[in-house]
């Protein structure tokens, strides 16, 4: 893994108040914040300061060398009027590139950018909660986007911010950026994926407090990104906590950019589906991921879940989880090569492509209770290879210890557990 270059900014501040921002949660300050960012960038960089108080805004678009700094007790409150997030920008939705409503905080082709400080990002959620539902027009839009992405329709023609498509924007979406820092702030709710680092190169995510329990509210998604450190964060979210992705099917094969060299350490997951998720969008490949010294003290569905299907292709290799303490769950480790969700019947298979899975390692994990320790469900055409599970201690196993289908060279050592005793 290459050394991670930490962001450095000139010691100069640009307060949004000096550019016309008005606090109180009634005046929309999108233009004032944009002016402060432009001035900061033009001057060679520095901090764009959000002072104490509540500040209402639409989308915030970054420029290079800008540190958006949230002072203590500052609340950046985002409107929930979809028209505020137009014109559409180039983004990605569940692994497929398109033009959609602007993410609430958006950066494209920027370098040396940051969000820092002890303040809070807190979108108004009324409209987005309505959009959590997936009625027929929304599903038709997903089908349209999937078809365009699968047949190499140019991205600029994939215009999704229209009608009743209701493709919700990300809270934070940094696209093709270099040297990123996210440090210390709080997140309270999100329309869609919470932090999405897409095709980014190099960065640090640390000391965050993320609480978001809406539909698809992952804690953080790194997609086709490389050389990142995530540390000392607290995730309390409605979906997976830390997710490593690499695009969907033909779109990802076109981009040919793996997600690689990711370290996650000293993080606490309070609620959620999965502590560490790989996929299911991973067609560009995922490798060299190391999670250690993390906790999930309450309940999750799975500690480590690698998911793919016969349309994905790509690879998953050299993934490590070590020194994790957890409460109760369904699986400690699971690999499933047939995860399609709503896509199974919604759209056809344009091309069969099996994922190569090689090298999954788990060591020194303890948990209070699980339905099963490990559940490996490979594809007979390309079995899972080289899985090592060592030093796992489980207070109680309630269903079965292990299930292995189409997997080769599975090594287990020192797995200690107590099976649930049926009442007499």
Phi, psi and omega in degrees: 000132179289150175301141179271126180272119180281143180298142175229133182234147173302149181276073176214139185249147177230095181286135179296338178298324181291350180245017171103005181290143180235124181275170179124350175082014179242318178281129178277121191255023183304313183293318181297318179294320178298320178295319179296319179295317179297318180294319179298313179298316181296327181277002178100002176112170181151205181255130165266114192262128171260107184288173175307144180117177181259131184232118180272137181206162165268213185293144175251118181252125185277158165233164183300149175066029179246128173251108176281110189250120181262110179294160178304135182071012170276137176235117173266108187256121185264136178297162176242026175271111185304327181295339176293342185255024172248153006290160179296151178236163178287123182214202180214143179229112181049049173087006181234126181287144181194176168256125184217178175310142179300135167304158183293322171235119194227135174223136179229123177056040178258161178225139178062068181231154184207156163236123184221174173104171186266012179277192190227138168261121188216091179289146167291136193247000189305308181292316183297327177297323176296322181285351175301329181291155182237073178286179186303316180301323178293315180294325176296323178294318177298319179297318179297314180296316179301317181296316179296317181293327183281343183244019173061034171294133181306142186302321182295345176269354181269073185268108189251352183272072184204158174051223180256029179299318174055045172275105187294146178279155172290157170288301177241125177223109175254123190241117176058045181253159178237140177059086185244141174228126171237117192216119159088341187281171178252150171237131178232094178081161184200144177294326187212219175305140190279304177234118183236108178258106194246117179054040179261153184235103172090124176174171181230133174237117186209153172061029180270153175236101187250124176226111184205112186243030175272181181294132180065021181279076169295154176290306176210137177240120171256120186234119182052035178249165185214152174062066179231145172244128175241122185211150172057041178251154173244122180245128178222092194222170186272357181223220181284153182278292179245122186234131179250121186230167179205044172080168186244120165052228188301324181299317180288325177297324176297316183283329173051054184228104179289158169264123191206157174063064182239129176242129177237124184212150173057043177249150178243131179246114186273318178216156176149176182279311188220139175291304177235117179247138173244118181093198002281347174282102184208031187291338176279350179099144178229131179206157174061064177241130183227113175250130179210155176054053176240164180227150172222076194289339184264259181215139172224166175286316183214148171281314186225117184226114173256122186228137180205188175202179188286359175263347195279316189066211179070198182209156171229117183209146177061063179247128185237139169227127185215144176057066180236136176243136187213167178267250183247154185197177174270318180222140170283312177226131176219138170235126181229120182260018179223051180258110182235345179050224184288345184287341185304314182255349184284321186222157180279169171274116179278329179203130173283132177205114187274142180280133175274119182241120186209117174092077174242129188229128177230132184211137173060064179239135175233143175211157184285314186204142176212153172290322180210150179282303176218149188219102185249115183237089182272178177257130184301333182286338179205081186299155171298141181233140167061079175243128179238127180232112187229144171056054177252126180240125182236130179297317181207133173254123189262343181236291179211158183280311185210154173219124183230117178229123178056056176220139184241144178058057174267120184246127174235145182211128175059052172266117184246128182204163174238124180280146180296133179265126177293140178289137180278000000 
